[in-house]
Amino acid sequence: MSTDTLKFITFTDVHISSVNPASRIGNYEQDIFDKLKQIKDVGEKLKVDFFLFAGDLFQLKAPMRNPHSLNTQLIDLFRSYPAPIYATEGNHDLREDSYDTFDEQPLRVIYSSGAMIQARDVRRTIKDIRVRIRSFPFKEDPDFNAIPKAKDGTTDLDICVLHLYATYAGGTLFHRKLFSYDEIATLEDDIFVLGHYHIDQGIETVQRGDRRHTFVNVGAVSRGTYTDDDINRVPKIALFSVEKKDTGVECVGKTIRLKVRPYTEVFDVERHEEDKKKVIEAEAFVSKLQSDLTTAVEGEDRVKAEIMSLNIEKAVLAKVMSFLEQADVAIKGLE
């Protein structure tokens, strides 16, 4: 590989916390630090020019739940990285998913220390390649029509870092919009580094007219929750190599697997199986409740009667409480 090759690493969704997630055993915080150190080591070995981080450094949104010692360790580690880390803010780096809360969040402290750099509009010339890195804070439903297009004739490579649900084809996830790569490509950046969706979707390209747009969406560094993640997934980062050619810049990306312990050593498998069983029973209960709404029992008595008719544990009842209000509304709608 030429010494004139620009190289950078992308990673996302670290979700570090000093509090172990309920589904984890062992030391979750240390496991995350081990991965961050691996990313640093890879960057040193490959002599990368910068790192890109696509949001959700922290897991807990309340600032008081992230101790100063955690920030100190992160600052010390990130300062030891061999190149700058350009970052954006995920929903877990904000309270109420609002950037208005950012000044009181721990990620703001990380930025102030210089250990990470907020990548709103960074312009650098590296290996004779004029690079622009831009990012936008998390927003549930961004309006891409309101965002200026990337290409202005002053750059060779435009990179956009975004924290939002996106897949190649788009669709919905958890009743929320999944943006398609075609929609995002209207911003006209050459490379889009995506965070938020923890599932590894690899590196894809989209052709729009005579322009090729590359999307790196390799999933979360963390394996935080048993129920919301594929526990067999091996976390990855991405490495990009960029060379300047007579016809423009040529970008080549590949994924790198991080070393992690087997899921049986980090997750409480037995507890998960018990929780999964309770969820299945809860869903069955709600399904029965909805299918029997035509019973002669009226109003709240109807709900009580349905509950009493089922032989379910108290733990299961706790799981379905959140559904009961919806069921009650549905019942009232039939009266």
TABELZI-V528183 format. One record per run of one state. SS is the DSSP state (H for helix, E for strand, C for the rest). FROM is the first residue (numbers start at 1). TO is the last residue. If there is no record, write none. Layout:
BEGIN
SS_FROM_TO / SS_FROM_TO
END
This chain:
BEGIN
C_1_5 / E_6_11 / C_12_15 / E_16_16 / C_17_23 / E_24_24 / C_25_27 / H_28_46 / C_47_49 / E_50_53 / C_54_57 / E_58_58 / C_59_62 / H_63_65 / C_66_67 / H_68_79 / C_80_83 / E_84_87 / C_88_90 / H_91_93 / C_94_94 / E_95_95 / C_96_97 / E_98_98 / H_99_104 / C_105_105 / H_106_113 / C_114_116 / E_117_118 / C_119_120 / E_121_126 / C_127_128 / E_129_135 / C_136_143 / H_144_146 / C_147_156 / E_157_163 / C_164_165 / E_166_167 / C_168_170 / E_171_173 / C_174_175 / E_176_180 / H_181_185 / C_186_190 / E_191_195 / C_196_202 / E_203_208 / C_209_210 / E_211_216 / C_217_235 / E_236_245 / C_246_247 / E_248_257 / C_258_262 / H_263_266 / E_267_267 / C_268_268 / H_269_291 / C_292_298 / H_299_308 / C_309_313 / H_314_334 / C_335_335
END
